[in-house]
Amino acid sequence: MAEHPNAGLLRRAYEAFDKGDMATISELLSKDVVWHWPGRGPLCGDYVGLDAVLAVFGKMAELSGGTFTAPVHDILANDEHGVALTRSVGSRLGRQLNTPNVDVSHIVDGKVTEFWSFAMDQHAEDEFWS
């Protein structure tokens, strides 16, 4: 069976994120995207707008020395949503992070308009970024 176009969109987005390709990310996210990052760490919260999301991606790269990636295990998608099974992987201040996540994206007209990330070990995510 052929992959749903929204699965391909998300696959492109994760590949671009892992390469630090913010130009491609900018093409795939809505200008008014809303990004929900749960937890209590310093980067957690809701980010509204493409500029805010790109800024937090930049901060993630800065804090992790460019080591943070989100490798994809699988992606499922339909006409409105995509679900990516990923991992948060990186090193920072001598600490390692390798935690499974489930990311949910709302997609409209070929753009991610809203995003939620759910970490299997939120405490580990919070500690890594703190």
DSSP file (Angstrom, degrees, kcal/mol; ACC not computed):
  #  RESIDUE AA STRUCTURE BP1 BP2  ACC     N-H-->O    O-->H-N    N-H-->O    O-->H-N    TCO  KAPPA ALPHA  PHI   PSI    X-CA   Y-CA   Z-CA
    1    1 A M              0   0    0      0, 0.0     2,-0.1     0, 0.0     0, 0.0   0.000 360.0 360.0 360.0 139.0    0.0    0.0    0.0
    2    2 A A        -     0   0    0      1,-0.1     2,-0.2     0, 0.0     0, 0.0  -0.375 360.0-103.7 -69.9 147.9    1.3    3.5   -0.9
    3    3 A E        -     0   0    0      1,-0.1    -1,-0.1    -2,-0.1    73,-0.1  -0.497  38.0-107.7 -72.0 139.1    2.2    5.8    2.0
    4    4 A H    >>  -     0   0    0     -2,-0.2     4,-1.7    73,-0.1     3,-1.0  -0.402  27.6-119.3 -63.1 142.1   -0.3    8.6    2.7
    5    5 A P  H 3> S+     0   0    0      0, 0.0     4,-2.2     0, 0.0    -1,-0.1   0.836 113.9  56.4 -54.9 -34.5    0.9   12.0    1.6
    6    6 A N  H 3> S+     0   0    0      2,-0.2     4,-2.1     1,-0.2     5,-0.1   0.809 103.2  54.1 -70.3 -27.6    0.8   13.3    5.2
    7    7 A A  H <> S+     0   0    0     -3,-1.0     4,-2.4     2,-0.2    -1,-0.2   0.911 109.3  48.5 -67.1 -41.9    3.1   10.5    6.3
    8    8 A G  H  X S+     0   0    0     -4,-1.7     4,-2.4     2,-0.2    -2,-0.2   0.890 108.9  53.6 -63.2 -39.6    5.5   11.6    3.6
    9    9 A L  H  X S+     0   0    0     -4,-2.2     4,-2.1     1,-0.2    -2,-0.2   0.936 111.8  44.4 -59.2 -48.3    5.2   15.2    4.8
   10   10 A L  H  X S+     0   0    0     -4,-2.1     4,-2.6     2,-0.2     5,-0.2   0.887 110.1  55.1 -66.5 -38.1    6.1   14.2    8.3
   11   11 A R  H  X S+     0   0    0     -4,-2.4     4,-2.3     1,-0.2    -1,-0.2   0.930 109.5  47.9 -59.0 -45.3    8.9   12.0    7.2
   12   12 A R  H  X S+     0   0    0     -4,-2.4     4,-2.5     1,-0.2    -1,-0.2   0.901 110.7  52.3 -60.2 -41.7   10.4   15.0    5.3
   13   13 A A  H  X S+     0   0    0     -4,-2.1     4,-2.7     2,-0.2    -2,-0.2   0.927 110.8  45.5 -63.6 -46.0   10.0   17.2    8.4
   14   14 A Y  H  X S+     0   0    0     -4,-2.6     4,-2.5     2,-0.2    56,-0.3   0.903 113.1  50.4 -66.3 -39.9   11.8   14.7   10.7
   15   15 A E  H  X S+     0   0    0     -4,-2.3     4,-1.2    -5,-0.2    -1,-0.2   0.921 112.5  47.4 -61.9 -42.8   14.6   14.2    8.2
   16   16 A A  H  X>S+     0   0    0     -4,-2.5     5,-2.9     2,-0.2     4,-0.8   0.915 110.9  51.7 -64.3 -42.8   15.0   18.0    7.9
   17   17 A F  H ><5S+     0   0    0     -4,-2.7     3,-1.2     1,-0.2    -2,-0.2   0.939 108.3  50.9 -58.8 -47.6   15.0   18.5   11.7
   18   18 A D  H 3<5S+     0   0    0     -4,-2.5    -1,-0.2     1,-0.3    -2,-0.2   0.768 114.0  45.0 -64.4 -24.6   17.7   15.9   12.1
   19   19 A K  H 3<5S-     0   0    0     -4,-1.2    -1,-0.3    -3,-0.3    -2,-0.2   0.497 112.9-117.1 -93.2  -6.3   19.8   17.6    9.5
   20   20 A G  T <<5 +     0   0    0     -3,-1.2     2,-1.5    -4,-0.8    -3,-0.2   0.763  59.7 156.0  74.3  24.7   19.2   21.1   10.9
   21   21 A D     >< +     0   0    0     -5,-2.9     4,-1.8     1,-0.2     3,-0.3  -0.631  10.0 167.9 -88.2  82.6   17.4   22.1    7.6
   22   22 A M  H  >  +     0   0    0     -2,-1.5     4,-2.4     1,-0.2    -1,-0.2   0.712  69.7  66.1 -73.0 -19.7   15.2   24.9    8.9
   23   23 A A  H  > S+     0   0    0      2,-0.2     4,-1.1     1,-0.2    -1,-0.2   0.933 106.2  41.9 -65.0 -45.0   14.4   26.0    5.3
   24   24 A T  H  > S+     0   0    0     -3,-0.3     4,-1.3     2,-0.2     3,-0.5   0.917 112.7  53.8 -67.6 -42.7   12.5   22.7    4.7
   25   25 A I  H >X S+     0   0    0     -4,-1.8     4,-1.4     1,-0.2     3,-0.7   0.919 105.4  55.1 -55.2 -43.5   11.0   22.8    8.1
   26   26 A S  H 3< S+     0   0    0     -4,-2.4    -1,-0.2     1,-0.3    -2,-0.2   0.811 106.4  51.2 -61.6 -31.3    9.7   26.3    7.3
   27   27 A E  H 3< S+     0   0    0     -4,-1.1    -1,-0.3    -3,-0.5    -2,-0.2   0.777 112.9  45.5 -73.4 -27.0    8.0   25.0    4.2
   28   28 A L  H << S+     0   0    0     -4,-1.3    84,-2.7    -3,-0.7     2,-0.4   0.597 101.7  71.0 -98.3 -13.7    6.2   22.2    6.1
   29   29 A L  E  < S-a  112   0A   0     -4,-1.4    84,-0.2    82,-0.2    21,-0.1  -0.842  85.1-113.1-105.5 142.2    4.9   24.1    9.1
   30   30 A S  E >   -     0   0A   0     82,-2.9     3,-1.7    -2,-0.4    19,-0.1  -0.374  25.8-119.5 -64.4 148.4    2.1   26.6    9.0
   31   31 A K  E 3  S+     0   0A   0      1,-0.3    19,-2.3    18,-0.1    20,-0.3   0.788 117.3  41.7 -61.3 -26.6    3.1   30.2    9.7
   32   32 A D  E 3  S+     0   0A   0     17,-0.3    -1,-0.3    18,-0.1    -2,-0.1  -0.038  85.8 155.5-110.7  30.8    0.7   30.2   12.6
   33   33 A V  E <   -     0   0A   0     -3,-1.7    16,-3.6    15,-0.1     2,-0.5  -0.178  35.0-143.5 -54.2 146.9    1.6   26.7   13.8
   34   34 A V  E     -aB 114  48A   0     79,-1.7    81,-2.2    14,-0.2     2,-0.5  -0.984  14.0-164.4-117.6 123.5    1.0   25.9   17.5
   35   35 A W  E     -aB 115  47A   0     12,-3.2    12,-2.8    -2,-0.5     2,-0.6  -0.935   2.0-162.3-115.2 118.6    3.6   23.7   19.1
   36   36 A H  E     +aB 116  46A   0     79,-3.0    81,-1.2    -2,-0.5    10,-0.2  -0.892  10.1 177.9-105.3 117.3    2.9   22.0   22.5
   37   37 A W  E     - B   0  45A   0      8,-2.7     8,-2.8    -2,-0.6    81,-0.1  -0.927  18.5-152.9-119.9 105.7    5.9   20.7   24.4
   38   38 A P        +     0   0    0      0, 0.0     2,-0.2     0, 0.0     3,-0.2  -0.153  44.7  60.2 -75.1 169.3    4.8   19.2   27.7
   39   39 A G  S    S-     0   0    0      1,-0.1    84,-0.1     5,-0.1    -2,-0.1  -0.631  83.3 -83.3 115.3-169.2    6.8   19.0   30.9
   40   40 A R  S    S+     0   0    0     -2,-0.2    -1,-0.1    82,-0.2    83,-0.0   0.267  79.0 118.1-122.3   7.7    8.6   21.2   33.4
   41   41 A G  S >  S-     0   0    0     -3,-0.2     3,-1.3     1,-0.1    85,-0.1  -0.176  81.1 -97.9 -73.4 171.4   11.9   21.8   31.6
   42   42 A P  T 3  S+     0   0    0      0, 0.0    -1,-0.1     0, 0.0    88,-0.1   0.690 122.9  45.6 -66.7 -18.8   13.2   25.2   30.5
   43   43 A L  T 3  S+     0   0    0     83,-0.1    -6,-0.1     2,-0.0    17,-0.1   0.463  88.7 112.2-100.7  -2.6   12.0   24.6   26.9
   44   44 A C    <   +     0   0    0     -3,-1.3     2,-0.3    82,-0.1    -5,-0.1  -0.347  44.7  72.3 -73.4 151.2    8.6   23.3   27.8
   45   45 A G  E    S-B   37   0A   0     -8,-2.8    -8,-2.7    -2,-0.1     2,-0.5  -0.884  83.9 -53.2 141.3-170.6    5.5   25.2   27.0
   46   46 A D  E     -B   36   0A   0     -2,-0.3     2,-0.5   -10,-0.2   -10,-0.2  -0.899  42.7-161.9-106.2 131.5    3.3   26.3   24.0
   47   47 A Y  E     -B   35   0A   0    -12,-2.8   -12,-3.2    -2,-0.5     2,-0.5  -0.960   4.4-160.6-115.5 128.5    5.0   28.0   21.1
   48   48 A V  E     +B   34   0A   0     -2,-0.5     4,-0.3   -14,-0.2   -14,-0.2  -0.940  53.7  18.0-116.2 122.0    2.8   30.0   18.7
   49   49 A G  S  > S-     0   0    0    -16,-3.6     4,-2.0    -2,-0.5   -17,-0.3   0.101  84.8 -89.2 100.1 148.3    4.0   30.9   15.2
   50   50 A L  H  > S+     0   0    0    -19,-2.3     4,-2.8     1,-0.2     5,-0.2   0.880 123.1  54.9 -57.9 -42.8    6.7   29.6   12.9
   51   51 A D  H  > S+     0   0    0    -20,-0.3     4,-2.0     1,-0.2    -1,-0.2   0.899 108.3  48.7 -61.1 -40.9    9.3   32.0   14.3
   52   52 A A  H  > S+     0   0    0     -4,-0.3     4,-1.9    -3,-0.2    -1,-0.2   0.899 112.8  47.9 -65.8 -40.5    8.7   30.9   17.9
   53   53 A V  H  X S+     0   0    0     -4,-2.0     4,-2.2     2,-0.2    -2,-0.2   0.928 112.0  48.6 -67.4 -44.8    9.0   27.2   16.9
   54   54 A L  H  X S+     0   0    0     -4,-2.8     4,-2.2     1,-0.2    -1,-0.2   0.870 109.2  54.8 -63.1 -35.3   12.2   27.8   14.9
   55   55 A A  H  X S+     0   0    0     -4,-2.0     4,-2.1    -5,-0.2    -1,-0.2   0.910 108.4  46.9 -64.4 -42.3   13.6   29.7   17.8
   56   56 A V  H  X S+     0   0    0     -4,-1.9     4,-2.3     2,-0.2    -1,-0.2   0.870 109.9  53.9 -70.0 -33.8   13.1   26.8   20.2
   57   57 A F  H  X S+     0   0    0     -4,-2.2     4,-2.2     2,-0.2    -1,-0.2   0.915 109.0  49.9 -62.1 -40.7   14.6   24.4   17.6
   58   58 A G  H  X S+     0   0    0     -4,-2.2     4,-2.5     1,-0.2    -2,-0.2   0.897 109.4  50.4 -62.7 -40.6   17.6   26.7   17.6
   59   59 A K  H  X S+     0   0    0     -4,-2.1     4,-3.0     2,-0.2     5,-0.2   0.884 108.5  52.9 -65.1 -38.6   17.8   26.7   21.4
   60   60 A M  H  X S+     0   0    0     -4,-2.3     4,-2.0     2,-0.2     6,-0.3   0.927 110.8  46.7 -61.3 -45.0   17.6   22.8   21.4
   61   61 A A  H  <>S+     0   0    0     -4,-2.2     5,-2.6     2,-0.2     4,-0.5   0.917 114.0  48.7 -63.2 -42.9   20.5   22.7   18.9
   62   62 A E  H ><5S+     0   0    0     -4,-2.5     3,-1.1     1,-0.2    -2,-0.2   0.950 112.8  45.8 -61.9 -50.4   22.5   25.2   21.0
   63   63 A L  H 3<5S+     0   0    0     -4,-3.0    -1,-0.2     1,-0.3    -2,-0.2   0.818 118.4  42.5 -65.7 -30.9   21.9   23.4   24.3
   64   64 A S  T ><5S-     0   0    0     -4,-2.0     3,-1.4    -5,-0.2    27,-0.4   0.364 109.2-118.1 -97.2   5.7   22.7   20.0   22.9
   65   65 A G  T < 5S-     0   0    0     -3,-1.1    -3,-0.2    -4,-0.5    -4,-0.1   0.824  73.4 -58.6  61.3  29.3   25.7   21.1   20.9
   66   66 A G  T 3 <S+     0   0    0     -5,-2.6    -1,-0.3    -6,-0.3    -5,-0.1   0.589 116.4 112.6  77.7  10.8   23.8   20.0   17.8
   67   67 A T    <   +     0   0    0     -3,-1.4     2,-0.3    24,-0.3    -2,-0.1   0.656  42.0 106.9 -89.7 -15.3   23.5   16.4   19.0
   68   68 A F        +     0   0    0     -8,-0.2     2,-0.3    -7,-0.1    22,-0.2  -0.475  41.6 160.5 -73.8 128.9   19.7   16.3   19.5
   69   69 A T  B     -C   89   0A   0     20,-2.8    20,-2.4    -2,-0.3   -51,-0.0  -0.894  36.1-143.3-136.4 168.1   17.8   14.3   16.9
   70   70 A A        -     0   0    0     -2,-0.3    18,-0.2   -56,-0.3   -52,-0.1  -0.601  23.5-163.0-132.7  71.2   14.4   12.7   16.7
   71   71 A P        -     0   0    0      0, 0.0    16,-1.3     0, 0.0     2,-0.4  -0.273  17.9-126.0 -59.9 140.9   14.8    9.4   14.7
   72   72 A V  E     +D   86   0A   0     14,-0.2    14,-0.3     1,-0.2     3,-0.1  -0.733  27.6 179.0 -93.1 132.3   11.6    8.0   13.4
   73   73 A H  E    S-     0   0A   0     12,-3.8     2,-0.3     1,-0.4    13,-0.2   0.820  73.2 -23.9 -90.5 -45.6   10.5    4.5   14.1
   74   74 A D  E     -D   85   0A   0     11,-1.4    11,-3.1     2,-0.0    -1,-0.4  -0.983  53.3-147.2-162.2 158.6    7.2    4.7   12.2
   75   75 A I  E     -D   84   0A   0     -2,-0.3     2,-0.4     9,-0.2     9,-0.2  -1.000   8.7-171.9-135.5 134.3    4.6    7.2   10.9
   76   76 A L  E     +D   83   0A   0      7,-2.7     7,-3.4    -2,-0.4     2,-0.3  -0.966  18.0 169.3-121.3 140.6    0.9    6.7   10.5
   77   77 A A  E     +D   82   0A   0     -2,-0.4     5,-0.2     5,-0.2     2,-0.2  -0.994  19.0 178.7-152.3 156.0   -1.3    9.4    8.8
   78   78 A N        -     0   0    0      3,-2.6   -72,-0.1    -2,-0.3    -2,-0.0  -0.633  59.8 -67.0-135.1-161.3   -4.7   10.2    7.4
   79   79 A D  S    S+     0   0    0     -2,-0.2     3,-0.1     1,-0.2    -2,-0.0   0.713 129.6  21.3 -69.0 -20.3   -6.1   13.3    5.8
   80   80 A E  S    S+     0   0    0      1,-0.2    27,-3.2    28,-0.1     2,-0.3   0.655 120.8  36.7-119.8 -24.2   -6.0   15.4    9.0
   81   81 A H  E     - E   0 106A   0     25,-0.2    -3,-2.6    31,-0.0     2,-0.4  -0.916  49.5-162.1-136.1 156.6   -3.5   13.9   11.4
   82   82 A G  E     -DE  77 105A   0     23,-2.1    23,-2.9    -2,-0.3     2,-0.5  -0.996   6.8-160.0-134.5 142.7   -0.2   12.2   11.6
   83   83 A V  E     -DE  76 104A   0     -7,-3.4    -7,-2.7    -2,-0.4     2,-0.5  -0.987   9.2-166.6-123.2 122.9    1.3   10.2   14.4
   84   84 A A  E     -DE  75 103A   0     19,-2.8    19,-2.7    -2,-0.5     2,-0.7  -0.934  13.6-150.7-112.7 128.8    5.0    9.6   14.5
   85   85 A L  E     +DE  74 102A   0    -11,-3.1   -12,-3.8    -2,-0.5   -11,-1.4  -0.883  41.6 153.2 -94.0 113.0    6.7    7.1   16.8
   86   86 A T  E     -DE  72 101A   0     15,-1.7    15,-2.9    -2,-0.7     2,-0.3  -0.638  39.1-126.4-131.0-178.4   10.1    8.7   17.5
   87   87 A R  E     - E   0 100A   0    -16,-1.3     2,-0.7    13,-0.3    32,-0.0  -0.979  15.9-133.3-131.0 147.5   12.9    8.8   20.0
   88   88 A S  E     + E   0  99A   0     11,-2.9    11,-2.0    -2,-0.3     2,-0.4  -0.923  36.9 176.4 -95.8 117.8   14.5   11.9   21.6
   89   89 A V  E     +CE  69  98A   0    -20,-2.4   -20,-2.8    -2,-0.7     2,-0.3  -0.984  16.1 106.0-129.8 131.7   18.3   11.3   21.3
   90   90 A G  E     - E   0  97A   0      7,-2.0     7,-2.8    -2,-0.4     2,-0.4  -0.976  48.6-118.4 178.9 174.4   21.1   13.5   22.3
   91   91 A S  E     + E   0  96A   0    -27,-0.4     2,-0.3    -2,-0.3   -24,-0.3  -0.991  28.1 167.6-133.9 144.8   23.9   14.3   24.7
   92   92 A R  E >   - E   0  95A   0      3,-2.6     3,-2.5    -2,-0.4   -28,-0.1  -0.918  66.3 -11.7-159.4 126.1   24.3   17.3   26.9
   93   93 A L  T 3  S-     0   0    0     -2,-0.3     3,-0.1     1,-0.3   -29,-0.0   0.856 129.4 -50.2  52.1  40.6   26.6   18.2   29.8
   94   94 A G  T 3  S+     0   0    0      1,-0.3     2,-0.3     0, 0.0    -1,-0.3   0.466 116.1 117.0  79.1   1.2   27.7   14.6   30.0
   95   95 A R  E <   -E   92   0A   0     -3,-2.5    -3,-2.6    33,-0.1     2,-0.4  -0.769  52.4-147.5-102.6 148.8   24.2   13.3   30.1
   96   96 A Q  E     -E   91   0A   0     -2,-0.3     2,-0.4    -5,-0.2    -5,-0.2  -0.887   6.6-162.2-113.3 145.2   22.6   11.1   27.4
   97   97 A L  E     +E   90   0A   0     -7,-2.8    -7,-2.0    -2,-0.4     2,-0.1  -0.996  23.0 153.6-127.1 131.9   19.0   11.0   26.3
   98   98 A N  E     +E   89   0A   0     -2,-0.4    -9,-0.2    -9,-0.2    -2,-0.0  -0.572  23.1 153.3-155.3  83.4   17.4    8.2   24.4
   99   99 A T  E     -E   88   0A   0    -11,-2.0   -11,-2.9    -2,-0.1     2,-0.1  -0.946  41.8-120.7-124.6 132.4   13.6    8.2   25.1
  100  100 A P  E     -E   87   0A   0      0, 0.0    20,-3.0     0, 0.0    21,-0.4  -0.428  35.5-176.1 -68.9 146.3   10.7    6.9   23.0
  101  101 A N  E     -EF  86 119A   0    -15,-2.9   -15,-1.7    18,-0.2     2,-0.4  -0.932  25.6-144.2-136.8 160.1    8.0    9.5   22.1
  102  102 A V  E     -EF  85 118A   0     16,-2.4    16,-2.3    -2,-0.3     2,-0.4  -0.994  21.9-167.3-123.2 122.3    4.7    9.7   20.4
  103  103 A D  E     -EF  84 117A   0    -19,-2.7   -19,-2.8    -2,-0.4     2,-0.5  -0.927   2.9-161.7-113.0 133.7    4.2   12.9   18.4
  104  104 A V  E     -EF  83 116A   0     12,-2.9    12,-2.5    -2,-0.4     2,-0.4  -0.959   7.5-171.2-117.7 129.4    0.8   14.0   17.0
  105  105 A S  E     -EF  82 115A   0    -23,-2.9   -23,-2.1    -2,-0.5     2,-0.5  -0.957  17.0-146.9-121.2 137.6    0.4   16.5   14.2
  106  106 A H  E     -EF  81 114A   0      8,-2.9     7,-3.0    -2,-0.4     8,-1.3  -0.898  24.9-162.9 -96.9 131.2   -2.6   18.2   12.9
  107  107 A I  E     + F   0 112A   0    -27,-3.2     2,-0.4    -2,-0.5     5,-0.2  -0.964  15.1 176.6-125.8 129.6   -2.2   18.8    9.2
  108  108 A V  E >  S- F   0 111A   0      3,-2.5     3,-1.3    -2,-0.4   -28,-0.1  -0.997  72.2 -13.8-132.3 127.2   -4.2   21.2    6.9
  109  109 A D  T 3  S-     0   0    0     -2,-0.4    -1,-0.1     1,-0.3     3,-0.1   0.863 129.2 -49.5  51.4  43.0   -3.4   21.8    3.2
  110  110 A G  T 3  S+     0   0    0      1,-0.2     2,-0.4   -80,-0.0    -1,-0.3   0.674 118.5 101.9  76.0  17.3    0.0   20.1    3.4
  111  111 A K  E <  S- F   0 108A   0     -3,-1.3    -3,-2.5   -82,-0.0     2,-0.5  -0.993  74.7-118.1-134.1 141.3    1.2   22.0    6.5
  112  112 A V  E     +aF  29 107A   0    -84,-2.7   -82,-2.9    -2,-0.4    -5,-0.2  -0.669  32.9 174.5 -73.9 123.3    1.5   21.1   10.1
  113  113 A T  E     +     0   0A   0     -7,-3.0   -79,-1.7    -2,-0.5     2,-0.3   0.656  64.9  15.1-105.1 -22.1   -0.8   23.5   12.0
  114  114 A E  E     -aF  34 106A   0     -8,-1.3    -8,-2.9   -81,-0.2     2,-0.4  -0.987  63.9-168.0-154.4 146.5   -0.5   22.0   15.5
  115  115 A F  E     -aF  35 105A   0    -81,-2.2   -79,-3.0    -2,-0.3     2,-0.4  -0.998   5.2-174.7-142.2 137.0    1.8   19.6   17.2
  116  116 A W  E     -aF  36 104A   0    -12,-2.5   -12,-2.9    -2,-0.4     2,-0.4  -0.998   9.2-160.1-129.9 136.3    1.9   17.7   20.5
  117  117 A S  E     - F   0 103A   0    -81,-1.2     2,-0.5    -2,-0.4   -14,-0.2  -0.960   3.1-168.5-118.7 136.5    4.7   15.5   21.8
  118  118 A F  E     - F   0 102A   0    -16,-2.3   -16,-2.4    -2,-0.4     2,-0.3  -0.965  10.0-155.4-126.3 113.3    4.3   12.9   24.5
  119  119 A A  E >   - F   0 101A   0     -2,-0.5     3,-0.6   -18,-0.2   -18,-0.2  -0.670  16.8-142.3 -89.8 140.0    7.5   11.4   26.0
  120  120 A M  T 3  S+     0   0    0    -20,-3.0     2,-0.4    -2,-0.3    -1,-0.1   0.858 105.1  30.5 -65.1 -34.2    7.6    8.0   27.5
  121  121 A D  T 3>  +     0   0    0    -21,-0.4     4,-1.9     1,-0.1    -1,-0.3  -0.723  69.5 170.2-126.7  81.6    9.9    9.3   30.2
  122  122 A Q  H <> S+     0   0    0     -3,-0.6     4,-2.9    -2,-0.4   -82,-0.2   0.851  78.6  59.0 -61.1 -34.9    9.0   13.0   30.7
  123  123 A H  H  > S+     0   0    0      1,-0.2     4,-2.6     2,-0.2    -1,-0.2   0.924 105.2  48.8 -61.1 -43.8   11.2   13.2   33.7
  124  124 A A  H  > S+     0   0    0     -3,-0.3     4,-2.2     2,-0.2    -1,-0.2   0.900 111.8  49.7 -63.1 -40.5   14.3   12.2   31.7
  125  125 A E  H  X S+     0   0    0     -4,-1.9     4,-1.8     2,-0.2    -2,-0.2   0.943 112.1  47.6 -62.0 -47.8   13.4   14.8   29.0
  126  126 A D  H  X S+     0   0    0     -4,-2.9     4,-1.2     1,-0.2    -2,-0.2   0.916 113.2  48.0 -60.6 -44.2   13.0   17.5   31.6
  127  127 A E  H  < S+     0   0    0     -4,-2.6     3,-0.3     1,-0.2    -1,-0.2   0.885 107.8  55.9 -64.6 -39.3   16.3   16.6   33.3
  128  128 A F  H  < S+     0   0    0     -4,-2.2    -1,-0.2     1,-0.2    -2,-0.2   0.916 113.6  38.9 -60.3 -44.7   18.2   16.5   30.0
  129  129 A W  H  <        0   0    0     -4,-1.8    -1,-0.2     1,-0.2    -2,-0.2   0.617 360.0 360.0 -84.4 -12.1   17.2   20.1   29.1
  130  130 A S     <        0   0    0     -4,-1.2    -1,-0.2    -3,-0.3    -2,-0.2   0.464 360.0 360.0 -82.6 360.0   17.5   21.5   32.6
